[in-house]
Amino acid sequence: MASSAKTLTNSNCTTDEDWTVVLPRRERQKRKAPEVKILEEKQEPWAPTDSQTDPGRETTLMQKMERYISKIENSQFYQTFRDQIETSVLDYIPKVLGSETTMQMVIYGIGSIELYEPPCLQLSIAMLMKRDFNWIGSIEVFDPILSVTESHVLEALGCSVMSINEHGKREALKPTMFFMPHCEAELYNNLLRANWKPNLLKNMVLFGNSFEAYEQHVSLCKTSPVTYLVGHILAARSFTNEVKIETISDDYYNAFHDSSWHFFCPVHETELQLINS
């Protein structure tokens, strides 16, 4: 969710190369065979590349996050966001929870909360949701660009920073909210591929880029899109209930534009076999 991550960036879309729907931040130009690269991605141990702790930086960043949380808490944007959860979104939550009382939250691709504003706003929303809704349980966070300072602040805020880079391939073995505004299309696709079974999809709530917007963008392309990036996203449209959010303010547009809640309807195994997983 770094500030460079955008959703639908090129409306002309006349060639495959022009189709740039939230491409990964790192080394995209070096990938000569992206399909193979994605298939070979495996979970791997991860730790921040920097090893120096700086208490002064941590204090400054913690104070910064506290200011952002307070700002969002008192904004009309959050009031509208929370009201939507209490009405439209809450209708779906019991179906995902089943017999459980809480669902964990997994935050992928948060970006640098020290360097950019959108990740601060996005994390603030997650923290406020945790406070205001008792059906949200533990929070796990991951982004390969996180520093030691950012990791320590996230932990101080009550989050767990993952020590494994899952490449978005977490199986929802229990009720799980994946909080992923403005992540790369590849991450959404990886997540869906990893959960391409009825018993896993039913455990998922996904907050992130609008699947409908992806579909509309692809339909505008004059040539075949880069389907390895969005094949499962497009296939999931037929059994996904999507609830769009309102940004209502320019202050929060960059952090949340084109974001939606996604809930996955009951689906039969044979429907999922229409696309290879």
LUMVEXDO-630672 format. One record per residue (C-alpha): residue in one letter; x negated, y, z negated. Coordinates in steps of 0.1 Angstrom, whole numbers, always signed. Layout:
<sites>
<"A", <X, Y, Z>>
...
</sites>
This chain:
<sites>
<"M", <+0, +0, +0>>
<"A", <-29, +24, +5>>
<"S", <-20, +57, +20>>
<"S", <-32, +46, +54>>
<"A", <-6, +18, +56>>
<"K", <+25, +29, +76>>
<"T", <+54, +9, +89>>
<"L", <+64, +16, +125>>
<"T", <+37, +37, +141>>
<"N", <+41, +37, +178>>
<"S", <+75, +39, +194>>
<"N", <+62, +37, +230>>
<"C", <+49, +1, +225>>
<"T", <+41, -5, +262>>
<"T", <+14, -31, +256>>
<"D", <+5, -56, +229>>
<"E", <-24, -35, +218>>
<"D", <-1, -5, +212>>
<"W", <+21, -25, +189>>
<"T", <+7, -15, +156>>
<"V", <+31, -24, +128>>
<"V", <+11, -20, +96>>
<"L", <-20, -38, +107>>
<"P", <-44, -49, +80>>
<"R", <-66, -22, +67>>
<"R", <-99, -40, +70>>
<"E", <-118, -52, +100>>
<"R", <-88, -54, +123>>
<"Q", <-109, -44, +153>>
<"K", <-133, -73, +147>>
<"R", <-107, -99, +149>>
<"K", <-110, -114, +184>>
<"A", <-88, -144, +176>>
<"P", <-64, -132, +149>>
<"E", <-41, -162, +151>>
<"V", <-69, -186, +141>>
<"K", <-81, -162, +114>>
<"I", <-47, -161, +97>>
<"L", <-44, -199, +98>>
<"E", <-78, -203, +82>>
<"E", <-71, -178, +53>>
<"K", <-72, -197, +20>>
<"Q", <-69, -187, -16>>
<"E", <-102, -176, -29>>
<"P", <-117, -163, -61>>
<"W", <-119, -125, -63>>
<"A", <-134, -98, -85>>
<"P", <-140, -61, -80>>
<"T", <-171, -54, -60>>
<"D", <-182, -27, -84>>
<"S", <-193, -39, -118>>
<"Q", <-197, -7, -138>>
<"T", <-172, +3, -164>>
<"D", <-166, +39, -170>>
<"P", <-144, +48, -201>>
<"G", <-142, +84, -189>>
<"R", <-128, +74, -155>>
<"E", <-104, +50, -171>>
<"T", <-90, +76, -195>>
<"T", <-86, +101, -167>>
<"L", <-68, +75, -145>>
<"M", <-46, +64, -174>>
<"Q", <-35, +100, -180>>
<"K", <-29, +104, -143>>
<"M", <-6, +74, -142>>
<"E", <+13, +86, -173>>
<"R", <+19, +119, -155>>
<"Y", <+32, +101, -124>>
<"I", <+55, +78, -144>>
<"S", <+69, +108, -163>>
<"K", <+74, +127, -130>>
<"I", <+93, +98, -113>>
<"E", <+113, +90, -145>>
<"N", <+128, +125, -144>>
<"S", <+133, +127, -107>>
<"Q", <+166, +125, -88>>
<"F", <+149, +99, -66>>
<"Y", <+145, +74, -95>>
<"Q", <+181, +81, -107>>
<"T", <+194, +72, -72>>
<"F", <+170, +42, -70>>
<"R", <+181, +29, -104>>
<"D", <+218, +35, -97>>
<"Q", <+214, +14, -65>>
<"I", <+199, -15, -85>>
<"E", <+227, -13, -110>>
<"T", <+253, -16, -82>>
<"S", <+243, -30, -49>>
<"V", <+211, -49, -59>>
<"L", <+224, -63, -92>>
<"D", <+250, -83, -73>>
<"Y", <+222, -106, -59>>
<"I", <+200, -109, -90>>
<"P", <+220, -136, -109>>
<"K", <+219, -159, -78>>
<"V", <+181, -156, -77>>
<"L", <+177, -161, -115>>
<"G", <+199, -192, -117>>
<"S", <+194, -206, -152>>
<"E", <+164, -184, -159>>
<"T", <+167, -151, -178>>
<"T", <+138, -133, -162>>
<"M", <+118, -132, -129>>
<"Q", <+82, -123, -126>>
<"M", <+71, -95, -104>>
<"V", <+42, -99, -80>>
<"I", <+27, -67, -66>>
<"Y", <+6, -73, -35>>
<"G", <-14, -46, -17>>
<"I", <-9, -18, -43>>
<"G", <-39, +1, -28>>
<"S", <-61, +25, -48>>
<"I", <-42, +42, -76>>
<"E", <-73, +63, -82>>
<"L", <-77, +77, -47>>
<"Y", <-41, +80, -32>>
<"E", <-7, +93, -43>>
<"P", <+16, +67, -27>>
<"P", <+2, +38, -47>>
<"C", <+6, +58, -79>>
<"L", <+43, +65, -71>>
<"Q", <+49, +29, -61>>
<"L", <+33, +15, -93>>
<"S", <+52, +41, -114>>
<"I", <+85, +27, -100>>
<"A", <+74, -9, -109>>
<"M", <+66, +2, -144>>
<"L", <+99, +20, -148>>
<"M", <+118, -10, -135>>
<"K", <+100, -32, -160>>
<"R", <+111, -9, -188>>
<"D", <+147, -4, -177>>
<"F", <+157, -39, -166>>
<"N", <+154, -68, -190>>
<"W", <+155, -94, -162>>
<"I", <+121, -83, -150>>
<"G", <+94, -103, -167>>
<"S", <+56, -103, -164>>
<"I", <+38, -83, -136>>
<"E", <+9, -95, -116>>
<"V", <-10, -72, -93>>
<"F", <-35, -77, -65>>
<"D", <-53, -57, -39>>
<"P", <-88, -66, -27>>
<"I", <-98, -29, -29>>
<"L", <-91, -25, -66>>
<"S", <-121, -12, -87>>
<"V", <-130, -22, -122>>
<"T", <-116, +11, -135>>
<"E", <-83, +5, -117>>
<"S", <-81, -31, -129>>
<"H", <-86, -20, -165>>
<"V", <-59, +7, -162>>
<"L", <-35, -18, -147>>
<"E", <-41, -41, -176>>
<"A", <-36, -13, -201>>
<"L", <-2, -6, -184>>
<"G", <+7, -42, -192>>
<"C", <+0, -58, -158>>
<"S", <-22, -88, -151>>
<"V", <-47, -84, -123>>
<"M", <-51, -116, -102>>
<"S", <-85, -132, -100>>
<"I", <-75, -150, -68>>
<"N", <-69, -135, -34>>
<"E", <-37, -154, -23>>
<"H", <-34, -136, +11>>
<"G", <+3, -132, +2>>
<"K", <+9, -170, +1>>
<"R", <+24, -174, -33>>
<"E", <+51, -200, -35>>
<"A", <+82, -189, -53>>
<"L", <+84, -220, -75>>
<"K", <+105, -199, -100>>
<"P", <+125, -167, -96>>
<"T", <+100, -140, -83>>
<"M", <+102, -105, -72>>
<"F", <+76, -96, -46>>
<"F", <+70, -58, -48>>
<"M", <+53, -49, -15>>
<"P", <+62, -14, -2>>
<"H", <+42, -6, +29>>
<"C", <+21, -37, +30>>
<"E", <+8, -51, +63>>
<"A", <+32, -72, +85>>
<"E", <+7, -100, +81>>
<"L", <+13, -102, +44>>
<"Y", <+51, -104, +47>>
<"N", <+47, -131, +74>>
<"N", <+23, -150, +52>>
<"L", <+47, -149, +23>>
<"L", <+76, -161, +43>>
<"R", <+55, -189, +59>>
<"A", <+45, -201, +24>>
<"N", <+81, -202, +13>>
<"W", <+97, -215, +44>>
<"K", <+119, -240, +25>>
<"P", <+155, -235, +12>>
<"N", <+145, -243, -24>>
<"L", <+118, -216, -23>>
<"L", <+135, -188, -4>>
<"K", <+164, -189, -29>>
<"N", <+139, -179, -57>>
<"M", <+127, -148, -39>>
<"V", <+135, -111, -40>>
<"L", <+114, -90, -17>>
<"F", <+111, -52, -19>>
<"G", <+91, -39, +10>>
<"N", <+93, -28, +46>>
<"S", <+126, -31, +63>>
<"F", <+130, -63, +83>>
<"E", <+157, -46, +103>>
<"A", <+133, -19, +113>>
<"Y", <+107, -45, +124>>
<"E", <+133, -61, +146>>
<"Q", <+144, -28, +161>>
<"H", <+109, -18, +168>>
<"V", <+101, -51, +185>>
<"S", <+133, -48, +207>>
<"L", <+119, -15, +220>>
<"C", <+87, -31, +232>>
<"K", <+84, -35, +270>>
<"T", <+62, -66, +266>>
<"S", <+59, -94, +242>>
<"P", <+50, -82, +207>>
<"V", <+22, -97, +187>>
<"T", <+45, -125, +174>>
<"Y", <+19, -141, +151>>
<"L", <+23, -110, +129>>
<"V", <+61, -110, +126>>
<"G", <+74, -144, +138>>
<"H", <+88, -154, +104>>
<"I", <+100, -119, +96>>
<"L", <+122, -119, +127>>
<"A", <+133, -155, +122>>
<"A", <+144, -146, +86>>
<"R", <+167, -118, +98>>
<"S", <+195, -143, +104>>
<"F", <+197, -153, +67>>
<"T", <+186, -121, +50>>
<"N", <+207, -96, +32>>
<"E", <+190, -63, +33>>
<"V", <+197, -33, +12>>
<"K", <+180, -1, +23>>
<"I", <+169, +25, -3>>
<"E", <+174, +63, -1>>
<"T", <+142, +84, -3>>
<"I", <+163, +116, -6>>
<"S", <+132, +137, -12>>
<"D", <+101, +145, +9>>
<"D", <+81, +141, -23>>
<"Y", <+86, +103, -21>>
<"Y", <+89, +98, +16>>
<"N", <+53, +87, +22>>
<"A", <+55, +61, -6>>
<"F", <+89, +46, +2>>
<"H", <+102, +54, +37>>
<"D", <+117, +24, +55>>
<"S", <+118, +4, +23>>
<"S", <+145, -22, +16>>
<"W", <+155, -49, -8>>
<"H", <+157, -83, +8>>
<"F", <+176, -113, -5>>
<"F", <+177, -146, +13>>
<"C", <+210, -164, +18>>
<"P", <+214, -201, +15>>
<"V", <+199, -217, +46>>
<"H", <+197, -253, +58>>
<"E", <+163, -270, +65>>
<"T", <+172, -275, +101>>
<"E", <+176, -237, +106>>
<"L", <+141, -232, +93>>
<"Q", <+127, -258, +117>>
<"L", <+135, -235, +146>>
<"I", <+101, -218, +140>>
<"N", <+69, -237, +131>>
<"S", <+57, -229, +95>>
</sites>
